[in-house]
């Protein structure tokens, strides 16, 4: 994507090879992963959000949105510091063929200090 995603807004990929593919970040809320807290998030507050991919094109796209933290860059606070992303508590989209006129959603859990989440 050419621009950072804004919560609630659909963003379209800006390339010919990904024409028709859109992504939306939504449903931001305070929540704990169902699999339990990661030890690396000690003292941090968890939030969750959903990432939805939608295919409005005529071809299918392979979506692989899984346990690699570099795929998700979560920024918190006015200064934009990075949050801890709990890759084990989050849901994954692995080698999924997103056919035309379909959507797929993943739930991401991230954690940051309470002061940054205000």
Secondary structure, DSSP 8 states (H G I E B T S, - for coil): --S---BT-EEE--SGGGTTEEEEEEEEEE---TT---GGGTT-EEEEEEEEEEE-SSS-EEEEE-S-GGG---EETTTTEE-EEETTTS--EEEEEE-TTEEEEEEEEEEE-HHHH-
